[in-house]
Amino acid sequence: MEKENLSVEFRKLLKLDVIRHTRSWDPVFRNDWIIKFSVYKGFILLFFTSSVTGQTIIRYFDDEDIACEFINYILHQDASEYVKP
C-alpha cells in the first residue's frame, strides 16, 4: 500500500512540475499543416497534422536549431501526401 501512495504522490508532483514549467502556444496553420508547439524546461515538443490527410507527426527536440530545421523540412512537404519523417 505504501508503494502505491508513493506512486500517486510522484505522479502528482510530476504533473505540477509539468504545469509550472510548460509554455504552449496556439496552433499555427501553414501550407496545409497545423503546427502546435510547446516548450518544457527548454525541450521543444512539436506536433504537425496534415489538414488534408490527418497524418500526425510528433517530434521532441533539445536543440532549437534542429527543431527549426525540422519545421522547415515539414513545411516543404506536400500535406496531401504521406510524409516519411
C-alpha positions in Angstrom: 0.0 0.0 0.0 2.9 2.4 0.8 4.4 1.9 -2.7 1.1 2.8 -4.3 0.9 6.0 -2.2 4.4 6.9 -3.3 3.5 6.3 -7.0 0.4 8.5 -6.7 2.4 11.2 -4.9 5.1 11.1 -7.6 2.6 11.5 -10.4 1.1 14.5 -8.6 4.5 16.1 -8.2 5.3 15.4 -11.9 2.0 16.9 -13.0 2.6 20.0 -11.0 6.2 20.3 -12.4 4.9 20.0 -16.0 2.2 22.6 -15.4 4.7 25.0 -13.9 7.4 24.7 -16.5 5.5 24.2 -19.8 4.8 27.0 -22.2 2.4 26.3 -25.0 1.1 28.4 -28.0 -2.0 28.2 -30.1 -1.7 26.1 -33.3 -0.5 27.7 -36.5 -1.8 26.8 -39.9 0.8 26.9 -42.8 0.9 25.1 -46.1 -2.0 22.8 -45.1 -0.1 21.8 -42.0 -1.4 22.5 -38.5 1.6 23.1 -36.2 1.4 23.0 -32.4 4.5 23.5 -30.2 5.3 23.6 -26.6 8.4 24.1 -24.5 9.1 22.2 -21.3 12.3 23.3 -19.4 14.0 24.2 -22.7 12.9 21.0 -24.5 10.7 21.5 -27.6 7.7 19.3 -28.5 6.3 19.7 -32.0 3.0 18.3 -33.4 2.4 18.5 -37.1 -1.0 17.5 -38.5 -1.9 17.5 -42.2 -5.2 19.2 -42.7 -5.7 17.1 -45.8 -4.8 13.5 -44.7 -4.8 13.8 -40.9 -1.3 12.4 -40.7 0.3 13.5 -37.5 4.0 13.7 -36.8 5.3 14.3 -33.3 8.9 15.1 -32.5 10.8 16.1 -29.4 13.9 18.2 -29.6 16.5 19.5 -27.1 18.1 21.8 -29.7 16.2 24.8 -31.1 18.2 24.9 -34.3 17.4 21.3 -35.2 13.7 21.9 -34.3 13.7 24.8 -36.7 15.3 22.7 -39.5 12.6 20.0 -38.9 9.8 22.6 -39.1 11.2 23.9 -42.4 11.5 20.3 -43.7 7.9 19.5 -42.9 6.6 22.8 -44.3 8.2 22.0 -47.6 6.4 18.6 -47.8 3.1 18.2 -49.6 0.5 17.9 -46.9 -1.7 15.8 -49.3 0.9 13.0 -49.5 2.3 10.7 -46.8 5.4 12.2 -45.3 8.2 9.9 -44.2 9.8 12.0 -41.4 
